[in-house]
Amino acid sequence: MGYDMAIAVGKENFVLHKLHSLTGIVPVGYYVVQHLVLNSFTIAGPEKFNAVIGFFESMPKHFLLVMEICAIWIPILFHAIYGLFIVSRAKPNYFGSVYGWSQNLMYTLQRWSGVFLFLFLIVHVVTTTVYKYATGSAKVIEYAAWHEKLTTAPYLWLLFYIFGVAAASYHLGYGIWNFCIRWGITVSDRAQNQVQKFAFAFFVVITLVGWAALAGFIIPQNQNSGAGSAQVIRELKLTPHVVRAS
């Protein structure tokens, strides 16, 4: 089974190609996992999620901004832009070809997911991080704002993030498989097949974590509303006794 999953139309820079593969795992891949795991605090309720936001927002503003630019956005921009360059200079050989290997399909879907993620991240960053810095308020990334955004009909934002999470998880999962091959970690067919199975499991788990975070923006709010109604009922029952005592 060969590794030649695409026929290069031109030559890519060897060092940049290696760096592109590496940044997809560290720091970009690490950040994606960390980001989705922290977002899953929504399952524990609004207070827990907002506590995560509060932790980062309590950092000195200049330190947080520098950290985001250097550790997150520059690596993501490089990975995304060079990734688009690779896509534009490669010819997938799965669809309409006799080479119907599963690895070729993985390659094709990973590239497609990368193009979608490029557009997804532009929208996501502009409507969250950029808006936060422009307004000087973190309200846009707190629980209440996400709850309103994801529960407003016709639920286009919810669908947008459902597909965005799945695309990010898939791109990273099979990016690990591609990274291991490109860096000579998995040489034999057996090793590549084992990592391929791991990549699929990783994709499923991280997708579920991300979807759980999205569900947490909806479900806990309903639970809290129910608790609030119960509290109102208890207060109404106690009110007559308080009035008579006065």
Secondary structure, DSSP 4 states (H G I P E B T S, - for coil): --S--EEESSPPPHHHHHHHHHHHHTTHHHHHHHHHHHHGGGGG-HHHHHHHHHHHHTS-HHHHHHHHIIIIIHHHHHHHHHHHHHHHTEEE-STTSS---HHHHHHHHHHHHHHHHHHHHHHHHIIIIIHHHHHT-SGGGSHHHHHHHHTSTT-HHHHHHHHHHHHHHHHHHHHHHHHHHHTTS--SHHHHHHHHHHHHHHHHHHHHHHHHHHHHTTHHHHHHHHHHHHHHHHHHHHHHHHHHH-
